[in-house]
Amino acid sequence: MNILYAAAEAVPFAKSGGLGDVAGALPIALKNQGADVRVVIPFYQDISRTLKSQAVRLKEVWVPLSWRQQYCGVYQAEANGIIYYLLDNKYYFGRKGYYGYGDDAERFAFFSKAILEMLQYIDFQPDVINCNDWQTGLVPYFLNKFYRNINDTYKNLQTVYTIHNIQYQGVFAPDIVEYVLGVEWSEYSNGYLQFDNCVNYMKAGIEAANWVTTVSPTYATEIQNPYYGHRLDHMLRMEKAKLSGIINGIDIEKNNPAADPALFAPYNEDDLSGKAVNKKELQEALGLEQREDVPLLVIVSRLADHKGLDLVEAVLGDILSDDVQLAVLGIGEKRYEDMFANAAAAHPGKVAAKLLFDGQLAQQMYAGADILLMPSQSEPCGLAQMIAMRYGTVPLVRETGGLKDTVKPYVAPDGDGTGFTFANYNAHDMLHVIRQAEELFKNKEEWSKVIANGMAKDVSWNVPAKEYMKLYSLLTGK
């Protein structure tokens, strides 16, 4: 099985968000399942000099893009045992950053076309191209439109299109149809491209791909609903026969409490004494009272509405009236930054607010906390709840997207749950469950069971990799 994983970013070469982590980790897990996996990304200016120096130039190809013939240098590099193809064009990618330019429509149309064009010139013939998010949404469309019948390279090539967040769809003015995409105007209105009087790259990917996945089974169902579908829900309901959800994993080597260099003390599921040390040291570092007998509740998040912080805002006074501690790490909307800063000022020793990005502190909070709060409005997959379980911190989440799929509510006694959940987007429902968790915290025997269940859960990439391999096998017959 030969898999080409196409993405706009991938660790260790380029990362601006979760997609970079997925594109860096999933191919390794697929390789461990026996597939020959290669990754293709743009050759960005911001890739480190060290990594650039390792790239070997394979070929120069010319990419037809409407009336143009655009240069593309195909480079190859290796990282973590995976071969990466880096597609070079200084005009499109010799800039600072990855996205947010006025010509993004043309930049990623070029990238999508170049992916297909290079297949004629490299010594790798994929059985499946797995495309990701709007930046590669045109790959399945261009394959069907321009390449499918050229030669055997493309004849049986299957495409999987993965939606990481349906909110970002790649929507552009229709004047790019002929000038950028090289497609007849008549095809815009009756085919894959048009949506709400605009060109929509994500819609093209969904329509043209052989299969569509998203990052959790619940999210695959939710995006067929108008509340979550960002106007694509009707089309996804029409295409639901080829839509499925596969939950993401996390890097269990990086997120390992027994070996994480960021922690104050190592520990594992057989010996949690180090977790108590991490709680004590974290409390001291954050200026909180050093108390073992109260639950330390943490939020590690971007401070935004869709993270459910309006629920926290509605009952923050009630939460702080309880015998708990609260620590927050993140930046975002001023409304929430001010809310947590004011709470910390009003409750010294009880509330800490660190309004910044700090990867080391995040790891320390996952390790030192008792409860991680994630009351999200929507969460396609979510990683923090899985990291928390790995570190023996109990997640308390709303039942949406990947949060619902990964956190099973604990029911005492003898429960096999891994955390606490609430279904309705309601502040007092959340408060009720927080207080259930506070009460269970007092029962150390039961609390230890929840921790043990979470730490025993397999949140590695091995599980999703097996699901992707089943899907690839279904599509190719291999």
LINMOVEN-V852245 format. One record per run of one state. SS is the DSSP state (H for helix, E for strand, - for the rest). FROM is the first residue (numbers start at 1). LEN is the number of residues. If there is no record, write none. Layout:
ss,from,len
SS,FROM,LEN
SS,FROM,LEN
This chain:
ss,from,len
-,1,1
E,2,5
-,7,3
E,10,1
-,11,3
E,14,1
-,15,3
H,18,15
-,33,3
E,36,7
-,43,6
H,49,5
-,54,2
E,56,10
-,66,2
E,68,12
-,80,2
E,82,7
-,89,1
H,90,4
-,94,10
H,104,15
-,119,9
E,128,5
-,133,1
H,134,3
-,137,1
H,138,10
-,148,4
H,152,4
-,156,2
E,158,6
-,164,7
E,171,2
-,173,3
H,176,4
-,180,5
H,185,6
-,191,3
E,194,2
-,196,2
E,198,3
H,201,8
-,209,2
E,211,4
-,215,2
H,217,6
-,223,3
H,226,4
-,230,3
H,233,6
-,239,1
H,240,3
E,243,3
-,246,22
E,268,1
-,269,2
E,271,1
-,272,1
H,273,14
-,287,8
E,295,6
-,301,2
E,303,1
-,304,1
H,305,3
-,308,1
H,309,13
-,322,2
E,324,6
-,330,2
E,332,1
-,333,1
H,334,13
-,347,4
E,351,4
-,355,4
H,359,10
-,369,2
E,371,4
-,375,9
H,384,7
-,391,3
E,394,5
-,399,2
H,401,6
-,407,2
E,409,1
-,410,9
E,419,4
-,423,4
H,427,15
-,442,2
H,444,13
-,457,4
H,461,16
-,477,2
